[in-house]
Amino acid sequence: MAVKYIALQQEKNCVTAREIAENYNLPYELVSKVLQQLTRYNVINSVQGKKGGYRLSKIPKAISLIEVIAAVEPNYQITNCMKEDSSTKDCEHFNCCMIRNPLMKIQNEIDKLFK
């Protein structure tokens, strides 16, 4: 919601966390943390100063949903074994699992859908 709000407010130079929180009736602290994550993942830029706030890091069409999801939920995979750094320590059935490959196909389709 924050990214959409910022995109819709492009005529403004910046949008504040408080403005987004008030607009969506959300706790300021939650919105602030989400905006920090989005900044860390370069989805949005933070501008310091009296007229500071947040703005998109690129044009709205260039921001994919997968970028936003990855910023706020870095481990959005269906299961832990879908992570790139997963291994046998994550699951005792890792090497002989019969559902991991089908789940990986589903995960890949989800990723394609959000791009």
Secondary structure, 3 states (H helix, E strand, C coil): CHHHHHHHCCCCCCECHHHHHHHHCCCHHHHHHHHHHHHHCCCEEEECCCCCEEEECCCHHHCCHHHHHHHHCCCCCCCHHHCCCCCCCCCCCCCCCCCHHHHHHHHHHHHHHHC
